[in-house]
């Protein structure tokens, strides 16, 4: 079994910054892609950013230049540095990871953390 635990959500003013962290634990052999998704009220969940195990990153157009995704493979962790936050960044942020356990390969999700940006 694999667990992903997020931390670092909260409230910020527009123009402010927050950093999200997500740590994976459990029966992990390796992790390929890790990512952050968000779901705003009344909207579908969308990809915010992802990072491959070799460091290749991908960002939603709406966050390019403001958000930075990074990972620490030794700690099975992924981070999201969010700068110049906007009210439209408000939502529940969830991390995911494509995990290769010793018996299977599947995607795991964290429980989500709320980010609220006030104008």
C-alpha positions in Angstrom: 0.0 0.0 0.0 1.1 3.5 -0.8 0.1 6.8 0.8 0.5 10.3 -0.4 0.2 13.1 2.2 0.1 16.8 1.3 0.9 19.8 3.4 1.3 23.5 3.1 -2.1 24.6 1.9 -3.9 27.6 3.5 -4.9 31.2 2.7 -3.0 33.9 1.0 -3.6 37.4 -0.4 -3.4 38.0 -4.1 0.3 38.4 -5.0 1.4 36.2 -2.2 3.1 32.9 -2.1 2.5 29.4 -0.8 4.4 26.2 -1.0 2.8 22.8 -1.1 4.6 19.5 -0.2 3.6 15.9 -0.9 5.4 12.9 0.5 4.8 9.3 -0.7 5.4 6.4 1.6 4.8 2.7 1.7 5.7 -0.2 -0.6 7.5 1.8 -3.2 10.0 0.5 -5.7 10.2 3.6 -7.9 8.1 6.6 -8.8 7.9 7.9 -12.4 5.8 11.0 -12.9 4.5 13.1 -9.9 2.1 15.9 -10.3 -0.2 18.5 -8.8 -3.9 18.9 -9.8 -6.5 21.4 -8.5 -10.2 21.5 -8.5 -12.0 24.9 -8.1 -15.6 25.0 -6.9 -17.9 24.0 -9.7 -15.1 23.1 -12.1 -13.4 19.9 -13.2 -10.1 18.9 -11.8 -7.2 20.2 -13.9 -3.5 19.5 -14.1 -1.4 22.3 -12.6 2.1 20.9 -13.1 3.9 17.6 -13.4 7.5 16.4 -13.2 9.1 13.2 -14.5 11.7 11.3 -12.5 14.4 12.8 -14.7 13.2 16.3 -14.0 11.2 17.2 -17.1 8.4 19.5 -16.1 5.0 20.4 -17.6 2.8 23.4 -16.5 -0.7 24.6 -17.2 -0.6 27.8 -19.2 -2.4 29.6 -16.4 0.5 29.0 -14.0 3.6 29.3 -16.2 6.0 31.8 -14.8 4.4 31.8 -11.4 4.5 28.2 -10.1 7.5 25.9 -9.9 7.3 22.1 -9.4 10.2 20.2 -8.0 10.9 16.8 -6.5 13.3 15.0 -4.2 13.6 11.5 -5.4 15.4 10.3 -2.2 12.4 11.4 -0.2 9.7 10.4 -2.7 8.4 13.9 -2.4 7.1 16.6 -4.8 6.7 20.3 -4.1 4.8 23.2 -5.7 6.1 26.7 -5.1 3.3 29.1 -5.9 4.2 32.8 -6.4 2.1 35.8 -7.4 -1.0 34.0 -6.4 -4.3 35.0 -8.0 -7.9 34.5 -6.7 -8.5 32.1 -9.6 -5.8 29.8 -8.1 -8.2 29.0 -5.3 -9.1 25.3 -5.1 -8.3 21.9 -3.6 -4.8 20.9 -4.6 -4.0 17.2 -4.8 -0.8 15.5 -5.6 -0.5 12.2 -7.5 2.3 9.8 -8.3 2.8 7.0 -10.7 4.2 4.3 -8.5 5.9 1.1 -9.3 5.5 -1.2 -6.2 7.1 -4.5 -6.2 4.0 -6.1 -7.6 2.1 -3.5 -9.6 2.2 -0.1 -11.3 -0.6 2.4 -10.6 -1.4 6.0 -9.8 -2.0 7.1 -6.3 -3.6 10.3 -5.0 -3.3 12.4 -1.9 -6.3 13.6 0.0 -6.0 17.2 -1.1 -5.3 20.4 0.6 -7.2 23.7 0.3 -5.7 26.8 -1.2 -7.6 30.0 -0.9 -6.5 33.3 -2.4 -8.2 36.5 -1.4 -8.3 39.5 -3.7 
